[in-house]
Amino acid sequence: MKLLILFFSVFIMMQDQPCAEIKLEVTNVKNSQGVVRVLLFDGENGFPNDPKKAFKSASGEIINNKVTFTFKGIPKGAYAISVFHDSQNLGYLRTNILGIPKDDYGFSNNASGHFGPPSFEKAKFSVDKQKVEVRIRF
């Protein structure tokens, strides 16, 4: 009986957690080679490039110099996105000997950093309604 009550309690709590949808559009992709990869973070831990610490990740085909992603079931809160054009479909951002990226990359809010990637704070946006749209331009 206790197990049944616990199950229903958890089910009711899950129903109270409103989830949202994030629609991401990445534009100005140089060409249609490879894919665009995206990492969605729900905190600064791992941002911007640790896929193991990302809340969600995806990759998408480039059509007419853009890619669209939809993330569903996202709890309300603060998030940040990092994306890069994996032109050779290697699964990672290629860099030169100095660590400068060879492919295009970007962040939510089109944030930029000084001598490196921006902070989570600069790239973060709020998911506070049912549908949130984010646009990143390379």
A tleap script that builds the chain and sets N, CA, C and O, in Angstrom:
source leaprc.protein.ff14SB
mol = sequence {
  NMET LYS LEU LEU ILE LEU PHE PHE SER VAL
  PHE ILE MET MET GLN ASP GLN PRO CYS ALA
  GLU ILE LYS LEU GLU VAL THR ASN VAL LYS
  ASN SER GLN GLY VAL VAL ARG VAL LEU LEU
  PHE ASP GLY GLU ASN GLY PHE PRO ASN ASP
  PRO LYS LYS ALA PHE LYS SER ALA SER GLY
  GLU ILE ILE ASN ASN LYS VAL THR PHE THR
  PHE LYS GLY ILE PRO LYS GLY ALA TYR ALA
  ILE SER VAL PHE HIE ASP SER GLN ASN LEU
  GLY TYR LEU ARG THR ASN ILE LEU GLY ILE
  PRO LYS ASP ASP TYR GLY PHE SER ASN ASN
  ALA SER GLY HIE PHE GLY PRO PRO SER PHE
  GLU LYS ALA LYS PHE SER VAL ASP LYS GLN
  LYS VAL GLU VAL ARG ILE ARG CPHE
}
set mol.1.N position { 0.825 -1.194 0.000 }
set mol.1.CA position { 0.000 0.000 0.000 }
set mol.1.C position { 0.869 1.258 0.000 }
set mol.1.O position { 0.588 2.217 -0.719 }
set mol.2.N position { 1.939 1.242 0.823 }
set mol.2.CA position { 2.831 2.402 0.883 }
set mol.2.C position { 3.483 2.667 -0.469 }
set mol.2.O position { 3.671 3.818 -0.863 }
set mol.3.N position { 3.824 1.599 -1.172 }
set mol.3.CA position { 4.432 1.730 -2.495 }
set mol.3.C position { 3.459 2.383 -3.473 }
set mol.3.O position { 3.864 3.210 -4.290 }
set mol.4.N position { 2.204 2.024 -3.398 }
set mol.4.CA position { 1.182 2.602 -4.268 }
set mol.4.C position { 1.007 4.090 -3.978 }
set mol.4.O position { 0.879 4.889 -4.906 }
set mol.5.N position { 1.001 4.464 -2.718 }
set mol.5.CA position { 0.875 5.877 -2.330 }
set mol.5.C position { 2.089 6.659 -2.807 }
set mol.5.O position { 1.946 7.774 -3.310 }
set mol.6.N position { 3.283 6.093 -2.657 }
set mol.6.CA position { 4.500 6.741 -3.127 }
set mol.6.C position { 4.454 6.948 -4.638 }
set mol.6.O position { 4.813 8.017 -5.131 }
set mol.7.N position { 4.014 5.930 -5.371 }
set mol.7.CA position { 3.917 6.026 -6.831 }
set mol.7.C position { 2.998 7.178 -7.235 }
set mol.7.O position { 3.365 7.996 -8.079 }
set mol.8.N position { 1.810 7.246 -6.641 }
set mol.8.CA position { 0.870 8.306 -6.992 }
set mol.8.C position { 1.385 9.685 -6.573 }
set mol.8.O position { 1.137 10.672 -7.267 }
set mol.9.N position { 2.090 9.762 -5.458 }
set mol.9.CA position { 2.668 11.042 -5.026 }
set mol.9.C position { 3.693 11.546 -6.039 }
set mol.9.O position { 3.686 12.723 -6.400 }
set mol.10.N position { 4.575 10.655 -6.496 }
set mol.10.CA position { 5.582 11.025 -7.496 }
set mol.10.C position { 4.899 11.418 -8.798 }
set mol.10.O position { 5.297 12.394 -9.435 }
set mol.11.N position { 3.875 10.672 -9.201 }
set mol.11.CA position { 3.142 10.970 -10.437 }
set mol.11.C position { 2.501 12.350 -10.364 }
set mol.11.O position { 2.569 13.110 -11.330 }
set mol.12.N position { 1.885 12.685 -9.245 }
set mol.12.CA position { 1.242 13.990 -9.084 }
set mol.12.C position { 2.279 15.106 -9.106 }
set mol.12.O position { 2.050 16.148 -9.720 }
set mol.13.N position { 3.423 14.902 -8.440 }
set mol.13.CA position { 4.482 15.926 -8.444 }
set mol.13.C position { 5.003 16.146 -9.850 }
set mol.13.O position { 5.297 17.280 -10.228 }
set mol.14.N position { 5.124 15.074 -10.638 }
set mol.14.CA position { 5.616 15.215 -12.004 }
set mol.14.C position { 4.621 15.994 -12.851 }
set mol.14.O position { 5.024 16.723 -13.757 }
set mol.15.N position { 3.342 15.855 -12.577 }
set mol.15.CA position { 2.322 16.582 -13.323 }
set mol.15.C position { 2.390 18.081 -13.029 }
set mol.15.O position { 2.017 18.894 -13.876 }
set mol.16.N position { 2.861 18.452 -11.843 }
set mol.16.CA position { 2.944 19.857 -11.457 }
set mol.16.C position { 4.140 20.570 -12.069 }
set mol.16.O position { 4.203 21.798 -12.027 }
set mol.17.N position { 5.086 19.837 -12.632 }
set mol.17.CA position { 6.273 20.426 -13.233 }
set mol.17.C position { 5.992 20.783 -14.695 }
set mol.17.O position { 6.076 19.912 -15.561 }
set mol.18.N position { 5.661 22.043 -14.987 }
set mol.18.CA position { 5.373 22.393 -16.369 }
set mol.18.C position { 6.646 22.320 -17.215 }
set mol.18.O position { 7.709 22.796 -16.816 }
set mol.19.N position { 6.509 21.722 -18.370 }
set mol.19.CA position { 7.649 21.600 -19.270 }
set mol.19.C position { 7.439 22.485 -20.488 }
set mol.19.O position { 6.310 22.782 -20.880 }
set mol.20.N position { 8.532 22.890 -21.065 }
set mol.20.CA position { 8.487 23.814 -22.196 }
set mol.20.C position { 9.193 23.212 -23.398 }
set mol.20.O position { 9.709 22.095 -23.357 }
set mol.21.N position { 9.196 23.985 -24.460 }
set mol.21.CA position { 9.845 23.592 -25.705 }
set mol.21.C position { 10.788 24.720 -26.112 }
set mol.21.O position { 10.415 25.893 -26.085 }
set mol.22.N position { 12.016 24.354 -26.490 }
set mol.22.CA position { 12.977 25.327 -27.007 }
set mol.22.C position { 13.170 25.053 -28.485 }
set mol.22.O position { 13.553 23.951 -28.880 }
set mol.23.N position { 12.902 26.063 -29.296 }
set mol.23.CA position { 13.162 25.949 -30.733 }
set mol.23.C position { 14.406 26.785 -31.026 }
set mol.23.O position { 14.433 27.992 -30.787 }
set mol.24.N position { 15.431 26.117 -31.549 }
set mol.24.CA position { 16.703 26.768 -31.858 }
set mol.24.C position { 16.891 26.823 -33.367 }
set mol.24.O position { 16.735 25.817 -34.058 }
set mol.25.N position { 17.224 27.991 -33.867 }
set mol.25.CA position { 17.543 28.149 -35.287 }
set mol.25.C position { 18.966 28.685 -35.396 }
set mol.25.O position { 19.291 29.739 -34.849 }
set mol.26.N position { 19.810 27.937 -36.115 }
set mol.26.CA position { 21.193 28.342 -36.360 }
set mol.26.C position { 21.277 28.747 -37.822 }
set mol.26.O position { 20.981 27.951 -38.713 }
set mol.27.N position { 21.682 29.996 -38.067 }
set mol.27.CA position { 21.711 30.513 -39.434 }
set mol.27.C position { 23.122 30.910 -39.858 }
set mol.27.O position { 24.054 30.962 -39.056 }
set mol.28.N position { 23.235 31.184 -41.149 }
set mol.28.CA position { 24.486 31.649 -41.756 }
set mol.28.C position { 25.578 30.575 -41.708 }
set mol.28.O position { 26.762 30.883 -41.574 }
set mol.29.N position { 25.159 29.309 -41.821 }
set mol.29.CA position { 26.123 28.208 -41.862 }
set mol.29.C position { 26.826 28.280 -43.218 }
set mol.29.O position { 26.176 28.414 -44.254 }
set mol.30.N position { 28.136 28.192 -43.204 }
set mol.30.CA position { 28.972 28.415 -44.387 }
set mol.30.C position { 28.633 27.506 -45.570 }
set mol.30.O position { 28.560 27.967 -46.709 }
set mol.31.N position { 28.427 26.215 -45.297 }
set mol.31.CA position { 28.120 25.262 -46.364 }
set mol.31.C position { 27.337 24.097 -45.768 }
set mol.31.O position { 27.058 24.075 -44.569 }
set mol.32.N position { 26.985 23.134 -46.612 }
set mol.32.CA position { 26.165 22.012 -46.134 }
set mol.32.C position { 26.990 20.775 -45.808 }
set mol.32.O position { 26.427 19.695 -45.623 }
set mol.33.N position { 28.301 20.906 -45.733 }
set mol.33.CA position { 29.153 19.774 -45.365 }
set mol.33.C position { 29.003 19.482 -43.876 }
set mol.33.O position { 28.906 20.399 -43.061 }
set mol.34.N position { 28.984 18.202 -43.531 }
set mol.34.CA position { 28.917 17.812 -42.126 }
set mol.34.C position { 27.581 18.110 -41.497 }
set mol.34.O position { 26.541 18.053 -42.153 }
set mol.35.N position { 27.619 18.435 -40.197 }
set mol.35.CA position { 26.415 18.717 -39.417 }
set mol.35.C position { 26.689 19.888 -38.478 }
set mol.35.O position { 27.833 20.311 -38.308 }
set mol.36.N position { 25.632 20.397 -37.879 }
set mol.36.CA position { 25.771 21.366 -36.795 }
set mol.36.C position { 25.450 20.619 -35.506 }
set mol.36.O position { 24.434 19.932 -35.413 }
set mol.37.N position { 26.318 20.759 -34.524 }
set mol.37.CA position { 26.133 20.099 -33.228 }
set mol.37.C position { 25.772 21.142 -32.174 }
set mol.37.O position { 26.275 22.265 -32.193 }
set mol.38.N position { 24.899 20.752 -31.262 }
set mol.38.CA position { 24.423 21.669 -30.229 }
set mol.38.C position { 24.465 20.992 -28.867 }
set mol.38.O position { 24.167 19.806 -28.729 }
set mol.39.N position { 24.844 21.780 -27.866 }
set mol.39.CA position { 24.805 21.351 -26.471 }
set mol.39.C position { 23.933 22.334 -25.704 }
set mol.39.O position { 24.132 23.545 -25.796 }
set mol.40.N position { 22.975 21.822 -24.952 }
set mol.40.CA position { 22.085 22.621 -24.124 }
set mol.40.C position { 22.467 22.372 -22.672 }
set mol.40.O position { 22.445 21.233 -22.206 }
set mol.41.N position { 22.816 23.436 -21.960 }
set mol.41.CA position { 23.246 23.334 -20.557 }
set mol.41.C position { 22.213 23.969 -19.641 }
set mol.41.O position { 21.617 24.995 -19.973 }
set mol.42.N position { 22.005 23.343 -18.476 }
set mol.42.CA position { 21.093 23.898 -17.474 }
set mol.42.C position { 21.846 24.517 -16.295 }
set mol.42.O position { 21.260 24.794 -15.249 }
set mol.43.N position { 23.136 24.728 -16.476 }
set mol.43.CA position { 23.970 25.368 -15.467 }
set mol.43.C position { 25.360 25.572 -16.027 }
set mol.43.O position { 25.670 25.110 -17.125 }
set mol.44.N position { 26.194 26.261 -15.274 }
set mol.44.CA position { 27.530 26.590 -15.786 }
set mol.44.C position { 28.491 25.408 -15.792 }
set mol.44.O position { 29.520 25.459 -16.466 }
set mol.45.N position { 28.178 24.347 -15.055 }
set mol.45.CA position { 29.052 23.184 -14.991 }
set mol.45.C position { 29.167 22.523 -16.370 }
set mol.45.O position { 28.187 21.987 -16.888 }
set mol.46.N position { 30.359 22.563 -16.958 }
set mol.46.CA position { 30.604 21.953 -18.260 }
set mol.46.C position { 30.420 22.874 -19.447 }
set mol.46.O position { 30.854 22.549 -20.552 }
set mol.47.N position { 29.779 24.028 -19.240 }
set mol.47.CA position { 29.554 24.956 -20.343 }
set mol.47.C position { 30.882 25.538 -20.792 }
set mol.47.O position { 31.678 25.926 -19.937 }
set mol.48.N position { 31.161 25.620 -22.066 }
set mol.48.CA position { 30.290 25.375 -23.214 }
set mol.48.C position { 30.575 24.090 -23.975 }
set mol.48.O position { 29.891 23.814 -24.961 }
set mol.49.N position { 31.552 23.294 -23.565 }
set mol.49.CA position { 31.983 22.240 -24.484 }
set mol.49.C position { 32.074 20.827 -23.916 }
set mol.49.O position { 32.694 19.970 -24.546 }
set mol.50.N position { 31.490 20.548 -22.762 }
set mol.50.CA position { 31.556 19.197 -22.215 }
set mol.50.C position { 30.228 18.478 -22.443 }
set mol.50.O position { 29.274 18.688 -21.694 }
set mol.51.N position { 30.160 17.629 -23.474 }
set mol.51.CA position { 28.893 16.960 -23.783 }
set mol.51.C position { 28.397 16.061 -22.654 }
set mol.51.O position { 27.195 15.814 -22.551 }
set mol.52.N position { 29.293 15.570 -21.813 }
set mol.52.CA position { 28.881 14.708 -20.701 }
set mol.52.C position { 28.107 15.477 -19.635 }
set mol.52.O position { 27.326 14.890 -18.885 }
set mol.53.N position { 28.323 16.785 -19.568 }
set mol.53.CA position { 27.655 17.596 -18.554 }
set mol.53.C position { 26.499 18.417 -19.134 }
set mol.53.O position { 25.844 19.171 -18.414 }
set mol.54.N position { 26.254 18.268 -20.433 }
set mol.54.CA position { 25.143 18.983 -21.074 }
set mol.54.C position { 23.818 18.350 -20.659 }
set mol.54.O position { 23.732 17.140 -20.449 }
set mol.55.N position { 22.802 19.178 -20.546 }
set mol.55.CA position { 21.460 18.705 -20.222 }
set mol.55.C position { 20.895 17.911 -21.394 }
set mol.55.O position { 20.270 16.868 -21.202 }
set mol.56.N position { 21.117 18.411 -22.611 }
set mol.56.CA position { 20.704 17.730 -23.841 }
set mol.56.C position { 21.715 18.052 -24.927 }
set mol.56.O position { 22.416 19.062 -24.863 }
set mol.57.N position { 21.781 17.184 -25.921 }
set mol.57.CA position { 22.637 17.438 -27.078 }
set mol.57.C position { 21.932 16.935 -28.324 }
set mol.57.O position { 21.027 16.103 -28.253 }
set mol.58.N position { 22.363 17.454 -29.468 }
set mol.58.CA position { 21.766 17.040 -30.744 }
set mol.58.C position { 22.709 17.418 -31.871 }
set mol.58.O position { 23.628 18.219 -31.695 }
set mol.59.N position { 22.468 16.835 -33.016 }
set mol.59.CA position { 23.153 17.250 -34.234 }
set mol.59.C position { 22.109 17.279 -35.335 }
set mol.59.O position { 21.136 16.526 -35.309 }
set mol.60.N position { 22.328 18.168 -36.313 }
set mol.60.CA position { 21.332 18.315 -37.356 }
set mol.60.C position { 21.918 18.595 -38.716 }
set mol.60.O position { 23.003 19.160 -38.851 }
set mol.61.N position { 21.181 18.189 -39.707 }
set mol.61.CA position { 21.561 18.383 -41.106 }
set mol.61.C position { 21.371 19.846 -41.504 }
set mol.61.O position { 20.414 20.501 -41.090 }
set mol.62.N position { 22.285 20.330 -42.299 }
set mol.62.CA position { 22.261 21.724 -42.751 }
set mol.62.C position { 21.472 21.797 -44.056 }
set mol.62.O position { 21.795 21.121 -45.033 }
set mol.63.N position { 20.437 22.625 -44.053 }
set mol.63.CA position { 19.612 22.814 -45.252 }
set mol.63.C position { 19.495 24.307 -45.513 }
set mol.63.O position { 19.048 25.064 -44.652 }
set mol.64.N position { 19.900 24.727 -46.711 }
set mol.64.CA position { 19.851 26.145 -47.085 }
set mol.64.C position { 20.563 27.034 -46.063 }
set mol.64.O position { 20.048 28.084 -45.679 }
set mol.65.N position { 21.729 26.613 -45.634 }
set mol.65.CA position { 22.590 27.362 -44.718 }
set mol.65.C position { 21.995 27.579 -43.331 }
set mol.65.O position { 22.367 28.522 -42.633 }
set mol.66.N position { 21.072 26.707 -42.932 }
set mol.66.CA position { 20.545 26.811 -41.572 }
set mol.66.C position { 20.137 25.436 -41.048 }
set mol.66.O position { 19.964 24.483 -41.807 }
set mol.67.N position { 19.992 25.368 -39.739 }
set mol.67.CA position { 19.579 24.153 -39.044 }
set mol.67.C position { 18.582 24.551 -37.968 }
set mol.67.O position { 18.737 25.580 -37.312 }
set mol.68.N position { 17.565 23.732 -37.797 }
set mol.68.CA position { 16.570 23.977 -36.751 }
set mol.68.C position { 16.520 22.772 -35.820 }
set mol.68.O position { 16.481 21.625 -36.265 }
set mol.69.N position { 16.520 23.050 -34.533 }
set mol.69.CA position { 16.431 22.016 -33.504 }
set mol.69.C position { 15.227 22.330 -32.627 }
set mol.69.O position { 14.889 23.495 -32.417 }
set mol.70.N position { 14.583 21.288 -32.118 }
set mol.70.CA position { 13.506 21.465 -31.148 }
set mol.70.C position { 13.778 20.548 -29.963 }
set mol.70.O position { 13.896 19.331 -30.112 }
set mol.71.N position { 13.874 21.151 -28.790 }
set mol.71.CA position { 14.051 20.401 -27.546 }
set mol.71.C position { 12.725 20.459 -26.794 }
set mol.71.O position { 12.233 21.543 -26.480 }
set mol.72.N position { 12.154 19.306 -26.509 }
set mol.72.CA position { 10.863 19.237 -25.812 }
set mol.72.C position { 11.063 18.713 -24.399 }
set mol.72.O position { 12.079 18.091 -24.092 }
set mol.73.N position { 10.076 18.973 -23.540 }
set mol.73.CA position { 10.120 18.479 -22.173 }
set mol.73.C position { 11.160 19.170 -21.321 }
set mol.73.O position { 11.765 18.550 -20.446 }
set mol.74.N position { 11.370 20.445 -21.568 }
set mol.74.CA position { 12.386 21.218 -20.841 }
set mol.74.C position { 11.753 21.881 -19.618 }
set mol.74.O position { 10.818 22.668 -19.767 }
set mol.75.N position { 12.238 21.584 -18.424 }
set mol.75.CA position { 11.720 22.262 -17.227 }
set mol.75.C position { 12.065 23.753 -17.260 }
set mol.75.O position { 13.069 24.159 -17.845 }
set mol.76.N position { 11.238 24.537 -16.639 }
set mol.76.CA position { 11.507 25.975 -16.582 }
set mol.76.C position { 12.793 26.217 -15.811 }
set mol.76.O position { 13.113 25.498 -14.865 }
set mol.77.N position { 13.543 27.265 -16.242 }
set mol.77.CA position { 14.809 27.573 -15.599 }
set mol.77.C position { 15.716 28.346 -16.528 }
set mol.77.O position { 15.272 28.864 -17.553 }
set mol.78.N position { 16.988 28.424 -16.172 }
set mol.78.CA position { 17.998 29.141 -16.966 }
set mol.78.C position { 18.830 28.126 -17.745 }
set mol.78.O position { 19.238 27.096 -17.209 }
set mol.79.N position { 19.073 28.432 -19.009 }
set mol.79.CA position { 19.817 27.545 -19.906 }
set mol.79.C position { 20.775 28.360 -20.759 }
set mol.79.O position { 20.621 29.573 -20.898 }
set mol.80.N position { 21.762 27.685 -21.328 }
set mol.80.CA position { 22.669 28.292 -22.304 }
set mol.80.C position { 22.970 27.241 -23.363 }
set mol.80.O position { 22.976 26.043 -23.083 }
set mol.81.N position { 23.218 27.705 -24.578 }
set mol.81.CA position { 23.452 26.813 -25.709 }
set mol.81.C position { 24.790 27.136 -26.343 }
set mol.81.O position { 25.164 28.300 -26.480 }
set mol.82.N position { 25.512 26.086 -26.730 }
set mol.82.CA position { 26.700 26.242 -27.568 }
set mol.82.C position { 26.506 25.376 -28.808 }
set mol.82.O position { 25.980 24.267 -28.727 }
set mol.83.N position { 26.938 25.896 -29.955 }
set mol.83.CA position { 26.806 25.174 -31.220 }
set mol.83.C position { 28.096 25.311 -32.016 }
set mol.83.O position { 28.844 26.275 -31.852 }
set mol.84.N position { 28.342 24.336 -32.876 }
set mol.84.CA position { 29.453 24.476 -33.809 }
set mol.84.C position { 29.166 23.690 -35.073 }
set mol.84.O position { 28.419 22.711 -35.064 }
set mol.85.N position { 29.774 24.139 -36.161 }
set mol.85.CA position { 29.642 23.481 -37.457 }
set mol.85.C position { 30.721 22.408 -37.537 }
set mol.85.O position { 31.904 22.714 -37.687 }
set mol.86.N position { 30.312 21.171 -37.438 }
set mol.86.CA position { 31.235 20.036 -37.532 }
set mol.86.C position { 31.333 19.675 -39.017 }
set mol.86.O position { 30.723 18.709 -39.477 }
set mol.87.N position { 32.102 20.459 -39.746 }
set mol.87.CA position { 32.149 20.354 -41.209 }
set mol.87.C position { 32.684 19.013 -41.708 }
set mol.87.O position { 32.388 18.610 -42.833 }
set mol.88.N position { 33.459 18.329 -40.892 }
set mol.88.CA position { 34.001 17.029 -41.298 }
set mol.88.C position { 33.352 15.868 -40.541 }
set mol.88.O position { 33.786 14.721 -40.640 }
set mol.89.N position { 32.304 16.195 -39.783 }
set mol.89.CA position { 31.535 15.198 -39.038 }
set mol.89.C position { 32.440 14.323 -38.152 }
set mol.89.O position { 32.343 13.095 -38.152 }
set mol.90.N position { 33.314 14.994 -37.405 }
set mol.90.CA position { 34.265 14.301 -36.532 }
set mol.90.C position { 33.742 14.120 -35.104 }
set mol.90.O position { 34.226 13.264 -34.364 }
set mol.91.N position { 32.755 14.930 -34.727 }
set mol.91.CA position { 32.204 14.846 -33.378 }
set mol.91.C position { 32.823 15.810 -32.394 }
set mol.91.O position { 32.476 15.797 -31.213 }
set mol.92.N position { 33.737 16.650 -32.859 }
set mol.92.CA position { 34.361 17.638 -31.986 }
set mol.92.C position { 34.738 18.875 -32.808 }
set mol.92.O position { 34.806 18.821 -34.036 }
set mol.93.N position { 34.977 19.976 -32.116 }
set mol.93.CA position { 35.368 21.229 -32.751 }
set mol.93.C position { 36.856 21.180 -33.086 }
set mol.93.O position { 37.699 21.051 -32.199 }
set mol.94.N position { 37.164 21.284 -34.363 }
set mol.94.CA position { 38.564 21.277 -34.790 }
set mol.94.C position { 39.199 22.638 -34.472 }
set mol.94.O position { 38.573 23.682 -34.655 }
set mol.95.N position { 40.440 22.610 -33.998 }
set mol.95.CA position { 41.174 23.847 -33.713 }
set mol.95.C position { 42.558 23.768 -34.330 }
set mol.95.O position { 43.067 22.689 -34.632 }
set mol.96.N position { 43.157 24.946 -34.510 }
set mol.96.CA position { 44.530 24.955 -35.017 }
set mol.96.C position { 45.503 24.789 -33.847 }
set mol.96.O position { 45.082 24.564 -32.712 }
set mol.97.N position { 46.775 24.897 -34.121 }
set mol.97.CA position { 47.812 24.679 -33.106 }
set mol.97.C position { 47.715 25.672 -31.938 }
set mol.97.O position { 48.184 25.382 -30.838 }
set mol.98.N position { 47.109 26.835 -32.179 }
set mol.98.CA position { 46.941 27.838 -31.124 }
set mol.98.C position { 45.615 27.694 -30.374 }
set mol.98.O position { 45.326 28.450 -29.446 }
set mol.99.N position { 44.815 26.710 -30.791 }
set mol.99.CA position { 43.528 26.505 -30.140 }
set mol.99.C position { 42.394 27.314 -30.742 }
set mol.99.O position { 41.290 27.337 -30.196 }
set mol.100.N position { 42.651 27.973 -31.854 }
set mol.100.CA position { 41.619 28.773 -32.524 }
set mol.100.C position { 40.763 27.843 -33.382 }
set mol.100.O position { 41.299 27.064 -34.170 }
set mol.101.N position { 39.428 27.917 -33.236 }
set mol.101.CA position { 38.550 27.027 -33.995 }
set mol.101.C position { 38.693 27.199 -35.510 }
set mol.101.O position { 38.823 28.309 -36.025 }
set mol.102.N position { 38.664 26.060 -36.198 }
set mol.102.CA position { 38.720 26.057 -37.656 }
set mol.102.C position { 37.326 26.147 -38.264 }
set mol.102.O position { 37.181 26.559 -39.415 }
set mol.103.N position { 36.306 25.769 -37.511 }
set mol.103.CA position { 34.918 25.814 -37.981 }
set mol.103.C position { 34.149 26.867 -37.202 }
set mol.103.O position { 34.564 27.305 -36.129 }
set mol.104.N position { 33.011 27.264 -37.772 }
set mol.104.CA position { 32.168 28.261 -37.112 }
set mol.104.C position { 31.559 27.701 -35.833 }
set mol.104.O position { 31.345 26.495 -35.708 }
set mol.105.N position { 31.286 28.583 -34.895 }
set mol.105.CA position { 30.690 28.217 -33.622 }
set mol.105.C position { 29.880 29.402 -33.112 }
set mol.105.O position { 30.034 30.517 -33.609 }
set mol.106.N position { 29.029 29.173 -32.135 }
set mol.106.CA position { 28.226 30.255 -31.581 }
set mol.106.C position { 27.589 29.851 -30.267 }
set mol.106.O position { 27.670 28.702 -29.834 }
set mol.107.N position { 26.944 30.847 -29.639 }
set mol.107.CA position { 26.346 30.663 -28.330 }
set mol.107.C position { 25.010 31.388 -28.269 }
set mol.107.O position { 24.773 32.334 -29.021 }
set mol.108.N position { 24.142 30.944 -27.374 }
set mol.108.CA position { 22.881 31.642 -27.186 }
set mol.108.C position { 23.163 33.096 -26.828 }
set mol.108.O position { 24.208 33.422 -26.266 }
set mol.109.N position { 22.224 33.949 -27.159 }
set mol.109.CA position { 22.363 35.408 -27.033 }
set mol.109.C position { 23.437 35.941 -27.970 }
set mol.109.O position { 23.810 37.111 -27.880 }
set mol.110.N position { 23.941 35.095 -28.870 }
set mol.110.CA position { 25.074 35.448 -29.738 }
set mol.110.C position { 26.202 36.034 -28.895 }
set mol.110.O position { 26.905 36.958 -29.304 }
set mol.111.N position { 26.345 35.459 -27.704 }
set mol.111.CA position { 27.361 35.929 -26.747 }
set mol.111.C position { 28.763 35.620 -27.263 }
set mol.111.O position { 28.973 34.665 -28.011 }
set mol.112.N position { 29.711 36.449 -26.848 }
set mol.112.CA position { 31.114 36.205 -27.188 }
set mol.112.C position { 31.962 36.477 -25.955 }
set mol.112.O position { 31.568 37.211 -25.049 }
set mol.113.N position { 33.126 35.868 -25.951 }
set mol.113.CA position { 34.042 36.054 -24.836 }
set mol.113.C position { 35.304 36.745 -25.306 }
set mol.113.O position { 35.505 36.953 -26.503 }
set mol.114.N position { 36.145 37.095 -24.364 }
set mol.114.CA position { 37.434 37.700 -24.689 }
set mol.114.C position { 38.504 36.614 -24.543 }
set mol.114.O position { 38.715 36.084 -23.452 }
set mol.115.N position { 39.164 36.294 -25.630 }
set mol.115.CA position { 40.211 35.263 -25.624 }
set mol.115.C position { 39.682 33.918 -25.135 }
set mol.115.O position { 40.353 33.211 -24.383 }
set mol.116.N position { 38.475 33.573 -25.569 }
set mol.116.CA position { 37.877 32.292 -25.196 }
set mol.116.C position { 36.371 32.379 -25.262 }
set mol.116.O position { 35.828 33.410 -25.660 }
set mol.117.N position { 35.694 31.329 -24.883 }
set mol.117.CA position { 34.235 31.325 -24.952 }
set mol.117.C position { 33.621 32.231 -23.893 }
set mol.117.O position { 34.270 32.566 -22.902 }
set mol.118.N position { 32.368 32.627 -24.105 }
set mol.118.CA position { 31.692 33.453 -23.105 }
set mol.118.C position { 31.340 32.629 -21.866 }
set mol.118.O position { 31.376 31.399 -21.893 }
set mol.119.N position { 31.010 33.307 -20.812 }
set mol.119.CA position { 30.566 32.642 -19.587 }
set mol.119.C position { 29.122 32.164 -19.755 }
set mol.119.O position { 28.406 32.616 -20.648 }
set mol.120.N position { 28.716 31.259 -18.898 }
set mol.120.CA position { 27.323 30.811 -18.869 }
set mol.120.C position { 26.412 32.014 -18.663 }
set mol.120.O position { 25.356 32.110 -19.288 }
set mol.121.N position { 26.819 32.934 -17.787 }
set mol.121.CA position { 26.006 34.122 -17.498 }
set mol.121.C position { 25.714 34.944 -18.750 }
set mol.121.O position { 24.595 35.427 -18.921 }
set mol.122.N position { 26.700 35.109 -19.622 }
set mol.122.CA position { 26.502 35.890 -20.849 }
set mol.122.C position { 25.597 35.179 -21.850 }
set mol.122.O position { 24.869 35.827 -22.603 }
set mol.123.N position { 25.642 33.859 -21.858 }
set mol.123.CA position { 24.891 33.084 -22.842 }
set mol.123.C position { 23.532 32.608 -22.335 }
set mol.123.O position { 22.729 32.107 -23.121 }
set mol.124.N position { 23.261 32.753 -21.053 }
set mol.124.CA position { 22.037 32.170 -20.502 }
set mol.124.C position { 20.783 32.916 -20.936 }
set mol.124.O position { 20.799 34.118 -21.199 }
set mol.125.N position { 19.702 32.157 -20.999 }
set mol.125.CA position { 18.380 32.697 -21.305 }
set mol.125.C position { 17.379 31.954 -20.430 }
set mol.125.O position { 17.672 30.871 -19.923 }
set mol.126.N position { 16.213 32.531 -20.256 }
set mol.126.CA position { 15.202 31.936 -19.386 }
set mol.126.C position { 14.187 31.134 -20.181 }
set mol.126.O position { 13.720 31.558 -21.238 }
set mol.127.N position { 13.864 29.994 -19.658 }
set mol.127.CA position { 12.736 29.218 -20.158 }
set mol.127.C position { 11.644 29.435 -19.116 }
set mol.127.O position { 11.604 28.777 -18.077 }
set mol.128.N position { 10.759 30.382 -19.431 }
set mol.128.CA position { 9.732 30.767 -18.475 }
set mol.128.C position { 8.343 30.792 -19.099 }
set mol.128.O position { 7.392 31.290 -18.495 }
set mol.129.N position { 8.230 30.254 -20.310 }
set mol.129.CA position { 6.936 30.125 -20.968 }
set mol.129.C position { 6.924 28.817 -21.751 }
set mol.129.O position { 7.947 28.137 -21.835 }
set mol.130.N position { 5.804 28.469 -22.311 }
set mol.130.CA position { 5.627 27.169 -22.966 }
set mol.130.C position { 6.555 26.964 -24.162 }
set mol.130.O position { 7.065 25.863 -24.368 }
set mol.131.N position { 6.775 28.018 -24.952 }
set mol.131.CA position { 7.657 27.913 -26.126 }
set mol.131.C position { 8.650 29.064 -26.109 }
set mol.131.O position { 8.277 30.228 -25.956 }
set mol.132.N position { 9.924 28.715 -26.270 }
set mol.132.CA position { 10.999 29.704 -26.299 }
set mol.132.C position { 11.752 29.532 -27.610 }
set mol.132.O position { 12.099 28.418 -28.000 }
set mol.133.N position { 12.004 30.661 -28.289 }
set mol.133.CA position { 12.768 30.621 -29.537 }
set mol.133.C position { 14.132 31.255 -29.325 }
set mol.133.O position { 14.253 32.326 -28.731 }
set mol.134.N position { 15.161 30.569 -29.823 }
set mol.134.CA position { 16.530 31.049 -29.720 }
set mol.134.C position { 17.125 31.039 -31.115 }
set mol.134.O position { 16.961 30.071 -31.858 }
set mol.135.N position { 17.812 32.111 -31.473 }
set mol.135.CA position { 18.480 32.191 -32.781 }
set mol.135.C position { 19.954 32.467 -32.573 }
set mol.135.O position { 20.342 33.349 -31.808 }
set mol.136.N position { 20.770 31.689 -33.274 }
set mol.136.CA position { 22.223 31.887 -33.240 }
set mol.136.C position { 22.685 32.047 -34.672 }
set mol.136.O position { 22.345 31.244 -35.542 }
set mol.137.N position { 23.460 33.088 -34.911 }
set mol.137.CA position { 23.981 33.364 -36.253 }
set mol.137.C position { 25.500 33.185 -36.213 }
set mol.137.O position { 26.196 33.772 -35.384 }
set mol.138.N position { 25.992 32.350 -37.142 }
set mol.138.CA position { 27.439 32.171 -37.270 }
set mol.138.C position { 28.033 33.401 -37.909 }
set mol.138.O position { 29.245 33.467 -38.113 }
savepdb mol mol.pdb
quit
